[in-house]
């Protein structure tokens, strides 16, 4: 590989691969994507692979009214982060075009997830692969597409260990087999995961979350944080995480966030319902569980709810792990959960307007976990990294886990799909801009 490329991308996750795909539309550009370890994957690969977009043809064909503006409004209502409204609107605007491009240009088998309702969404807008194989299928498909681009090199086993240049970034330093090499580039794109698997950084920025179960990938070590600090980049929302309150205790797998929309209930160890199951997303649920006795809760659902959700990737993984129990009636559920039977009977009564569960019951003990961080460096709507004086650092862009997300200053602001929306959306925007600008980089 040449010692100079037009675009050097750090990370082959959602943001990195999308940036490369879109930038490669300009055949005159040479692009290199440097990845630590494809075997370890990326957080996108262990996600559900659900793509949030408002105003797609898939929604219209299903009779669903939605728009990018409504999508952005829903996100901002939850994040309460008007400071980053421009980023939210930017990624929501490109989301429907991006989803349709995946289907039409990359032949990805996508559909609107009619059985994927989520808290806080004014309309069903999660799009998933047919068969619900999740993020691993999506990332494999995108990387295969990238492999067909003659002007892109995906270099595995080549972690970036530093950036070249302080006031103006002009390349990266990679390490392969213990040997370091400088790669010059007109534009460097930071597209790595966050820092949730870096104990020092997590304790520094997210100490109030305690020590939750970590359910992300091992490579989320926040390598770019010190590079950015050296270059006077501004950081925002560093205490915000994608938390998960639907982690099965003692197993580490997760259950479907759709279950509560089909009657599933949450019961604490005292036998009490403690939240409106349909009104709270799985990230803020983690904070609610943190305050419950034992930091856990019993989730109960029935055969009908199981039949609707069991083909999702999350449920298949939990089923394979033996993470669920099954009780023929309330008496057995009380024996298995060690919660008083009379309290369980009361707790299982459906709220007004909600579906009543019926025996036999499925159940699992839930605890709180963290999948990835949502804070990062400040960027503008073209992904340019901003310094503390508000000016962009020449030659440097960021997206994905390295950049500030769209979920606000704390974990309660996360809405389902926000992570992939921010990563793919900003990757799309950066890649388009690089392709249009050609070899003239900023």
N, C-alpha and C positions, 0 to 999 in steps of 0.2 A: 504494500500500500504506500502511496505517496506520502511525503512528509508535510504536504499541504492539502487541505480540503477547503471548500467554500463554507460548509456547515459541519460543525462537530457537535453531536448530540450526546449528552451524558445520560444513559438509561434507556433501556428498550422496553419500558412499560407502556401504559396507555398514552401518556403525553409524548414520549419519545418516538414511539412508532407512528403515531398520527402526524406529528411534525414532519417526520421523514417521508411519509407517504405523500403528504400534500406538497412539500417542498420539491420532491422528486418529479413533480409534474413539469418543472423546468429542466429539460434534458441537459442544459448547459451547466447545471450545478453538480458539483461532486459533494457527496454527503457521506459522513461516517457516523455510525451509531455505536458507542462503546458501552458494553454491558459487563457488570461484575460476573454474573453467573446465571445463565438462562435456566439452569436446572433448579435454582432456588426460586425462580419465577419473579413475579411482581405482585403487588397488592391487587392489581386489576385481575390477575389470573385466579386469585382465590376469592374474588367477589362473585356475586350472582350474575354479573355480566349484564345487568339491567340498565338500559339507557333511557334516561328521562328526557322527554322532548314534548313540547306543546305545539300542536298545529300540524301534525304529520298527516299524510294521506291514509296511513293505517288507522289513525283515530277517526278520520272522516268516514272511512268505509265502515267503521263500527258504530257510526252515529254519535261519536263523542265530539263535543264542541270544546275546543281548547285553543290556545295561542301562546306564542312566546311571551307576550306581555302578561298573561295570566300566570304562566309558569314563573316568571321573574317576581311577580307580586307575591305568590305563595312562598317563595324562598325568602324574600325580604321580610315578610310578616313573621317568619320563624327566626331568622337570623338576627333581626333588629340591627342590621349593620349597613346603614345608609352610606357609610364611608366607602363601601365597596360596591355600591349599586351599579356603577358603570361596568364593572367586571361581570356582575350577575346578568345584566341585560345583554352584554356582549356574547356570553356563552349561550344564553337562552335563544338569542336570535339565530345563531348558526345551528343549534341542535336539531331542528326538524330537517334541514337540508342535509346535515351530516348523517342522520339515521337513514334517510332515503338513498343517499349516496352509498352507504354500506350495502344496502339491498340491491341497488341497481348497478353500481359500478364494480363492487367487490363480490357480488353474488352471495352475500351473507344471508342465511335463512332467518329473517327477522319477522316478528309479528307483534301486535299490541297485546300486552299481558292482561287480558280481561279478568284473570284470577289473581292479579297482583295489585289490589288496592293498598294504599298507604295513607297513614295519618298525615293530615295537613294538605293533601292534594285536592284541589277543586275538581279535578277530573282524573280519570285513569290515564296515566301518561308514561308508565314504564313499558319499554319495548324490550323484548327478550328473544333469544334464539328459539326456534321451533324445537321442542324437545327438552328445553330448560337444562342444557348442559353447562351453562354458566360461563364465568370469565375465562376459564382455561380454553374453552372452545373459541371464544371471541379472540383472545390474544394469539392463539395458534393460527387462526384464519388471517389476522392482520399481519403477522410476521411472515406467513407464507406469501402474502401479497407483496410484502416488502422485498422478499427474496427474488421477485421477478423484475425488480427495478434495476436496470443496468448501471445506474449512476449512484447506487447506494451500497455501502458495505456495512454489514452488521458484524461487529467484532466481539465475539464472546470471550470471557475470561480476561478482560482488559479493563480493570477498574481504573477510573481516573483518580489520580492522587493529588493533583493541584491544577490551578489555572495559570496561564502565562499572562503576565501583565496585571497591573493594579489599576491605574487610571483608565486604561484601555485594554480590554481583554483580547488577546490575539491568538489564543490557542489553549491546548490542554497538555498535561503530562499524564501519560498512561503507564501502566506497569503490566508486563506480561512475562511470566516465568522468572520473576525476580529482576527483570531488566526494565529500566525506565526509558521512555522515549517521548520526545516532544513532537506534538502534531500541531502545526500552525493552522489557523482557521480564521476566516473573515468574520464568522459569527459562531459563538458557542451558545448552545441551548442547554440549560440545566433542567433535566427532566427525571431526576431520581425520585425515589420514595421519600417519605418523611423521616422522622427521627424516633419513632415509637420504640424501636429496639436498641436505642442507645441509652443505657441507664443514666449516664451522667446528664445528657441533655433532657431526658424525660423528667428527671428529678429537678432539674433547673427550671424548667418551664411549666411542668404539669404536676407538681408535688401534691396539689390539693386532691388529685384523683386517687391517691393512695397507691396500692400495688395491685392493680387489676390483672386478670388473666390477659396475657398478650396472645392475640390470635392472628397476627400479621406475619409477613415474611421476614426471614432473618436478615435480609439485606437492607432493611429500613433503618439505617444508622446515621442519617443526617450528615453525610460527608460534606455537603456543600455549606453547612452553617459557618464553620470557621473561614472558609474561602470568602464568603460573602461579608462576614464581619471585618475581615482585613480590608475589604474594598468599600467600607462605609455604607453598605446596603442597609436599608430600613427593613425591620421585621414587624409583622402584625399578627395578632390573634394566635400567638404561640401557645397559649394554654388551651386551645380548642382541639378536640380530637373527634374522630369517628369512634364513638363508644358503642357498645352493644350490650343490651340488657337481655338478650335472648341466647346467651351462651349457656349450654348445658353443663352444670357443675360436675366436676370429676371426669368430664369427657372432652371438653374444649370445642365440641362441635356446636352448631347453632340450629335453631328451629326457624321456620318460615315466619316472616313478619306479617304474612297474610292470615295466619291462624286466628288472630283475635277478631278479624272481620267475619269470621264464620262461627262465632260464639265462644271461642276460647277465653278462659278467665285466668287471672293472676291472684294467688292467695298467699299471704305471708305465713310465717311459721306459727303465728297466733290464730290462724284460721280466718283472717279478715281479708276482704277485697280492699285494695289500697289505691286503685287508680281506675280511671275510665279507659278500658283497654283499647278502644278505637280512636281515642283522642291523643295518644302519646306515641311518638316514634321510638324506634329501638335504641337510638342514641341517648335521648333524654331519659329513657327508661333505666338506663344504667345508673344514672344519678339517683333516681328514685329507689332503686334496689340498694344502692349504697347506704341509704338511710333506714332500710328495713332490718328487723331482727336477723342477725346472722348474715346480712347482706345477700339474701337469697329469697326466692319465692317459688311456689309450686304453680306450674302452668298446667291446666287441665283442658282437654278437648275431647271430641268424640269421633266415631267412625266417619261420619259425614264430613267433618272438617278435615280429617286425615285424608279421605279420598280426594278432596279438592286440591290439597297442597302437597301430597306425598311425592309427586314427580319432580319437585324442585330440587336443585342440586343440594341445597342446605339440608332438606329433609332426607334425601337419599344418604348423605354422609352420616347423619345422626342415626338413621335406621341401621346402617351397616355397622356403626359403632355400638349398637345396643344401648343407645342413650335414653330410650323411652321405656316407661313401664305401661302396663295395661291392667286395669282393674275391672272386674265384672259389675261392681256396684259401689255405692258410697261406703258400705261397710268395709270392703276390701281396700278401697282407696284410703280410708282412715287408718287401717292397719299398716299399709305400706308407707304412708306419708307421716304417720304418727301425729296427725292432726285430729282433733275431736270430731266425731262423725256428725254431731248436730251442727257444729260450726261449718263443716263442709257442706251440709245440706243447704244451709242459709246462703253460703257464699256461691253456690252453684245455681241459685235462682237468677234467671236472666234479667238484666236491667230492662226497663220499658222500651219496647221497640226492637229489642235484640233477640237473636235466636236462642232458644232454650236447648242446652245440651241434653243428650240422653245416653244412658248406660248402654254398653260398656264405655269406660273412660280410658283415654291415653293421658299420661302425665310425665312431667320431667321437672327436676329442680333446676331453676335458672339462677345464674349469677351474672356479675357485670364483667365486661372485658373491654379491651381496646384493640382496634384493628389498625388504625393509622392516625397520624397527626393531621390537623387541618390548617395549621398556621405556617407561615413562611415569609419569604421576602416580598416586599411590595413590588408590584408590577403595574404598568399601564395597560391599556386595552390592546396593545400589540405585543404584550409579554416582555417589554423591556424592563430590566431590573433598575429600580430607582435608588439613588443615594440619599443620604440624610438631608441634602439640600434640595431634593425634589427633582434633580436632573438624572437622566438615564445613564447607566454605565455603558460606554460605547463597546459594541461587540458582544454584549451579554443579554441573553433572554432567559426566561424561566417559566416553567409550567409544571403541572402535577404536584407531587408532594413537596417539592422544593419551594414553590410559590405559595403565597397566601391563598387560602381557599375561599369558598363562597358561603360558609356556614356560620360566620359570625365569630365573636370573641370567646364563646364558650361552647361546650359540646351539646348543649340543649338546642342549639340552632341548626343542627344537622338535619336535613331532610333526605329521605331515601333517594339515591341516585346522584346526590350532590358531588360525590367524589369523582365518579367517572365523567360526569358532566363537565366539571372544572378541568379535568385532565385532558379528555378528548377535545373539549371545546376550545381550550386555549392552544392545544397542539394544532388544531385545525386552523385557527387564526394566525398563529406564528408561521406555520408551514405555507399558508396561502400568501402571506406577506413576503416571505423570503423568495418564493417562486416568482412573484410579481416583480420584485426588486432586482432579480438576477444577481449578478456578482457584486452589485453595489450594496454593501451591508451597513446596517446601523444598529 
